[in-house]
Amino acid sequence: MKKVMIIGCCGAGKSTFSQKLHDIIKLELIHLDKEYWKPNWTQTPKPIWRQKVRKLAAKPSWIIDGNYGSTMDIRMEKADTIIFLDYSTTVCLWRVISRAFKNRGKTRPDINSQCREKLDWEFLKFVATFRQKKAPEIRAKLAAYEGEKNIFVFRNDNDANFFLENLRKEK
């Protein structure tokens, strides 16, 4: 594993999983949320964003967490390993709501330091419909790389932790 892409619904635990993976395999960890969001939740313009992701993906090794469908193709092409945290809607909703309350008025280490934690209906709707709207697209993209990339789909923390524990034993 030299270039590892971690994707999944908000609240699935991408940043937590990627940090644990980083602790084991010691590759550079890149949180796309930290790269994309500018102060006060200002978005990076799409042409600049695609160029930035191309530059990040061109590095010799990395762990990149985040979805960002408009650049998923760039990362999938460069990755040798793709990990999809395909967790239930209930788990993801619970986690984003819990995270919002826990971090209310604060910033998280995996996002721009000038973006305070927030929760709104648009975001909750995105999380609530992810499995119906976004996950099928992700599965189709993963199917296109079967046999070419190492692809892992974890449905819960037990699956993910089992993978990490086995990796730790190999090191």
Buried (B, 14 or more C-beta within 10 A) or exposed (E): BBBBBBBBBBBBBBBBBBBBBBEBBEBEBBBBBBBBBEEEEEEBEEEEBBBBBBEBBEBEEBBBBBBBEEBBEBBBEBBEBBBBBBBEBEBBBEBBBEBBEEBEEEEBEBBBEEBBBEBEEEBBEBBBEBBEEBBEEBEEBBEEBEEEBEBBBBBBBEBBEEBBEEBEEEE
